[in-house]
């Protein structure tokens, strides 16, 4: 697969996946799409910014994700809280065609959720996620 074709496929997945993710998770704080390649982490998706509450917060943020419907895509998803300096380590949120996982997110912290994905069975994978 050429780089131009791969980028075209990724772009198409990002543009359509975001709308589909928003429709399938209407009550979500935020939703987005991450794309990846076979056995290789794709570009980091940074579509969700969130500030955790100052009190009563348990220090965790749940991320739900799924591959695009009608495909047999299978992949692994990781997420983390980004920071301007020293971002948190990547945290696994599952492998398969859908799932959910929890990442650490301290109270009273404003940050961007970063999500990345890699395919385990196809050349390109698109994953819709929500927090």
C-alpha positions in Angstrom: 0.0 0.0 0.0 1.5 3.4 -1.0 1.8 6.2 1.5 -0.6 8.3 -0.5 -3.3 5.6 -0.4 -2.8 5.0 3.3 -3.1 8.7 4.1 -6.3 8.9 1.9 -7.8 5.9 3.8 -6.9 7.4 7.2 -8.3 10.8 6.2 -11.6 9.3 5.1 -11.8 7.4 8.3 -11.2 10.4 10.4 -13.7 12.6 8.7 -16.6 10.1 8.7 -15.7 8.3 12.0 -16.0 11.5 14.1 -19.7 12.0 13.1 -20.5 8.3 13.6 -18.8 8.4 17.0 -20.8 11.4 18.1 -24.1 9.8 17.0 -23.4 6.5 18.7 -22.3 8.2 22.0 -24.8 11.1 22.4 -24.2 11.4 26.2 -20.4 11.3 25.9 -18.3 14.3 27.1 -16.3 14.0 23.9 -15.7 11.6 21.1 -13.2 11.1 18.3 -11.5 8.7 16.0 -8.0 7.2 16.0 -6.4 5.3 13.1 -3.5 3.0 12.9 -1.6 0.5 10.7 -0.9 -3.2 10.9 1.2 -3.9 13.9 2.2 -0.2 14.1 0.8 2.6 16.3 -0.9 5.2 14.2 -0.9 9.0 14.8 -2.1 10.2 18.1 -5.7 11.5 18.2 -6.2 14.6 20.4 -9.8 15.4 20.0 -10.9 15.4 23.6 -9.9 18.0 26.2 -11.4 17.7 29.7 -10.9 19.2 33.2 -11.5 16.7 36.0 -13.6 18.0 39.0 -11.7 19.4 42.0 -13.6 17.3 44.5 -15.4 13.9 44.5 -13.3 12.7 41.6 -12.0 9.1 41.8 -9.0 9.8 39.6 -10.1 7.7 36.6 -11.6 8.4 33.2 -13.4 5.7 31.2 -12.9 5.4 27.5 -15.3 3.4 25.4 -14.2 2.4 21.9 -15.2 0.3 18.8 -14.0 -0.4 15.3 -16.2 0.8 12.5 -19.3 -1.3 12.1 -19.5 -3.7 9.1 -15.7 -4.3 9.2 -13.7 -7.2 10.6 -11.1 -4.9 12.0 -9.3 -6.0 15.2 -6.8 -3.8 17.0 -5.3 -2.6 20.3 -6.0 0.8 21.8 -4.0 2.9 24.3 -4.7 6.2 25.9 -3.1 8.7 28.2 -3.5 12.1 29.7 -1.2 14.5 27.8 0.7 17.3 29.5 2.9 20.1 28.2 5.9 18.4 29.9 6.4 14.8 30.8 3.1 13.2 29.5 1.8 10.2 31.4 2.8 6.7 30.1 0.5 5.0 27.6 -2.2 2.9 29.3 -3.9 0.0 27.6 -7.7 0.2 27.2 -8.1 -3.1 25.4 -7.8 -5.2 22.2 -10.5 -6.6 20.0 -13.2 -5.0 17.9 -14.7 -3.0 20.8 -14.1 -2.4 24.5 -13.6 0.0 27.3 -10.8 0.9 29.7 -9.9 3.3 32.4 -7.0 5.7 32.5 -5.6 7.6 35.5 -6.7 11.2 35.6 -6.0 13.1 38.9 -8.5 15.5 40.3 -8.6 19.2 39.2 -6.5 18.5 36.1 -7.1 20.1 32.8 -5.6 18.1 30.0 -6.0 16.5 26.6 -6.9 12.8 26.2 -4.6 11.2 23.7 -5.6 8.0 22.0 -3.7 5.7 19.6 -4.5 2.4 17.9 -2.7 -0.3 16.0 -4.3 -2.9 13.7 -3.8 -6.6 14.4 -5.4 -8.0 11.2 -5.8 -5.4 8.5 -3.6 -2.8 6.7 -5.5 0.1 8.3 -7.9 0.4 11.3 -10.2 3.2 12.4 -11.5 3.2 16.0 -14.2 5.5 17.3 -13.8 6.4 21.0 -15.7 8.4 23.6 -15.1 9.7 27.1 
